[in-house]
Amino acid sequence: MTNKMTVAQVKAEVQRFWTLFSTKDAQALQRLYSVGATVFSSSSSRYELGPVSAARRHREYFQRNTAVRVRLSDVRVDLLGDHGEVAVASYTFQFHATNVATASGVIEEDIQLGRATQVFGLGADGNLCIVHEHLSLPTWPQAGLPVPPAYMPDHAGSSMENKS
């Protein structure tokens, strides 16, 4: 019999993911992913394996001069399976990073309306792990259109920032 996940556990794990990202804890972030996890980032054209995605984020976002700010909306969680062994977390986010090290040089990244879906499973150790992640952007910001206020993360969400 597997342990059953709860909505509160999944919401806490989403918060932990972004806290680890914003505090640049590469090792702990990598441990959140199952070995075969698939990840679509907001700028990718293909998926990466979770550990590869975590390594790329380390290289690009976890440099000493990089500053990251994240704000989340409320997180919706759907528990799946007869025993709640899989959970889907869906939410929107705002993300701002300065001094991001990319192959084309140092850039600033500003995502006003990111959309996230993270699928969690239970690892062999009984802890939650990400088995799939999809971060995306709607098309209207690239078209120069304003983001409709109804789609912005509200003040009920959480905010994380780190400049170290």
C-alpha positions as CSV (number, residue, x, y, z in Angstrom):
1,M,0.0,0.0,0.0
2,T,1.4,3.4,-1.0
3,N,1.3,6.5,1.1
4,K,-1.4,8.9,0.0
5,M,-0.4,12.4,-0.9
6,T,-2.4,15.3,0.4
7,V,-3.2,18.6,-1.2
8,A,-1.3,20.4,1.6
9,Q,1.8,18.3,0.9
10,V,1.8,19.0,-2.8
11,K,1.3,22.8,-2.2
12,A,4.2,22.8,0.2
13,E,6.4,21.0,-2.3
14,V,5.6,23.6,-5.0
15,Q,6.6,26.3,-2.5
16,R,9.7,24.4,-1.7
17,F,10.6,24.1,-5.4
18,W,10.5,27.9,-5.9
19,T,12.2,28.6,-2.6
20,L,15.1,26.3,-3.6
21,F,15.2,27.9,-7.1
22,S,15.2,31.5,-5.7
23,T,17.8,30.6,-3.0
24,K,19.9,28.8,-5.7
25,D,20.1,25.5,-3.9
26,A,21.1,23.4,-6.9
27,Q,21.6,20.1,-5.2
28,A,18.3,20.2,-3.3
29,L,16.5,21.3,-6.5
30,Q,18.0,18.4,-8.4
31,R,16.8,15.9,-5.8
32,L,13.2,17.1,-6.3
33,Y,13.1,15.4,-9.7
34,S,12.7,11.7,-10.3
35,V,15.5,10.3,-12.5
36,G,13.3,10.0,-15.6
37,A,11.3,13.2,-15.0
38,T,10.5,15.2,-18.2
39,V,10.7,19.0,-18.1
40,F,9.5,21.6,-20.6
41,S,10.9,25.0,-19.6
42,S,9.3,28.3,-20.6
43,S,11.8,28.8,-23.4
44,S,12.5,25.2,-24.6
45,S,11.4,23.6,-27.9
46,R,11.8,20.1,-26.5
47,Y,11.8,18.4,-23.2
48,E,14.8,17.8,-20.9
49,L,15.2,15.2,-18.2
50,G,14.7,16.6,-14.8
51,P,18.4,16.3,-13.6
52,V,19.5,17.9,-16.9
53,S,17.1,20.7,-16.4
54,A,18.3,21.3,-12.9
55,A,21.9,21.4,-14.1
56,R,21.0,23.9,-16.8
57,R,19.2,26.1,-14.2
58,H,22.3,25.9,-12.0
59,R,24.5,27.1,-14.9
60,E,22.1,29.9,-16.0
61,Y,20.4,31.1,-12.8
62,F,22.5,30.2,-9.8
63,Q,25.5,32.5,-10.5
64,R,26.6,34.8,-7.7
65,N,25.4,38.0,-9.5
66,T,22.1,36.5,-10.6
67,A,19.0,37.8,-8.7
68,V,15.7,35.9,-8.9
69,R,12.2,37.0,-7.8
70,V,9.2,34.7,-8.0
71,R,5.5,35.3,-7.2
72,L,3.0,32.5,-7.3
73,S,-0.8,32.4,-7.6
74,D,-2.9,30.0,-5.6
75,V,-1.9,26.5,-6.5
76,R,-4.6,24.1,-7.6
77,V,-3.9,20.4,-6.8
78,D,-5.7,17.4,-8.2
79,L,-5.0,14.0,-6.6
80,L,-5.2,11.1,-9.0
81,G,-5.4,7.4,-8.6
82,D,-7.3,5.2,-6.3
83,H,-4.8,5.8,-3.5
84,G,-3.8,9.4,-4.3
85,E,-0.3,8.3,-5.5
86,V,-0.1,11.0,-8.2
87,A,-0.9,14.7,-8.0
88,V,-1.1,17.5,-10.6
89,A,-0.3,21.1,-9.4
90,S,-1.4,23.9,-11.7
91,Y,-0.7,27.6,-11.1
92,T,0.5,30.9,-12.7
93,F,3.6,32.7,-11.7
94,Q,5.6,35.9,-12.2
95,F,9.4,35.4,-12.6
96,H,12.1,38.0,-12.9
97,A,15.8,37.2,-13.1
98,T,18.8,39.5,-13.7
99,N,22.3,38.6,-14.9
100,V,21.2,35.2,-16.3
101,A,24.1,33.5,-17.9
102,T,23.0,32.1,-21.3
103,A,24.9,30.8,-24.4
104,S,24.3,34.1,-26.1
105,G,25.4,36.3,-23.1
106,V,24.0,37.7,-19.9
107,I,20.4,38.6,-20.1
108,E,17.4,39.7,-18.0
109,E,14.4,37.5,-17.9
110,D,10.9,38.9,-17.1
111,I,7.9,36.6,-17.1
112,Q,4.8,38.4,-16.2
113,L,2.4,35.5,-16.7
114,G,4.0,32.1,-16.5
115,R,1.9,29.0,-16.4
116,A,3.1,25.9,-14.5
117,T,2.0,22.3,-14.3
118,Q,4.0,20.0,-12.1
119,V,3.1,16.3,-11.8
120,F,4.2,14.7,-8.5
121,G,4.6,11.0,-7.7
122,L,5.9,9.2,-4.7
123,G,9.6,8.2,-4.9
124,A,10.9,4.9,-3.6
125,D,11.8,6.6,-0.4
126,G,8.1,7.7,0.1
127,N,8.9,11.4,-0.6
128,L,7.2,13.5,-3.2
129,C,9.1,14.0,-6.5
130,I,8.4,15.8,-9.7
131,V,7.8,13.3,-12.6
132,H,6.8,15.9,-15.1
133,E,7.0,19.7,-15.3
134,H,5.7,22.1,-17.9
135,L,6.4,25.9,-17.7
136,S,4.9,28.0,-20.5
137,L,4.0,31.5,-21.5
138,P,0.8,32.7,-23.3
139,T,1.4,34.3,-26.7
140,W,0.0,37.8,-25.9
141,P,3.1,39.2,-24.1
142,Q,5.3,38.3,-27.1
143,A,2.8,40.1,-29.3
144,G,3.2,43.3,-27.2
145,L,-0.3,43.1,-25.7
146,P,-0.9,43.8,-22.0
147,V,-1.5,40.9,-19.7
148,P,-5.2,40.9,-18.6
149,P,-5.4,41.5,-14.9
150,A,-7.6,38.5,-14.3
151,Y,-4.6,36.3,-15.3
152,M,-2.1,37.9,-13.0
153,P,-1.1,36.1,-9.8
154,D,-3.1,37.7,-7.0
155,H,-1.9,38.9,-3.6
156,A,-3.0,35.7,-2.0
157,G,-0.1,33.9,-3.6
158,S,3.4,34.0,-2.3
159,S,6.6,35.9,-3.2
160,M,10.2,34.8,-3.0
161,E,13.3,36.8,-3.7
162,N,17.1,36.2,-3.4
163,K,20.0,38.3,-4.6
164,S,22.8,36.2,-3.2
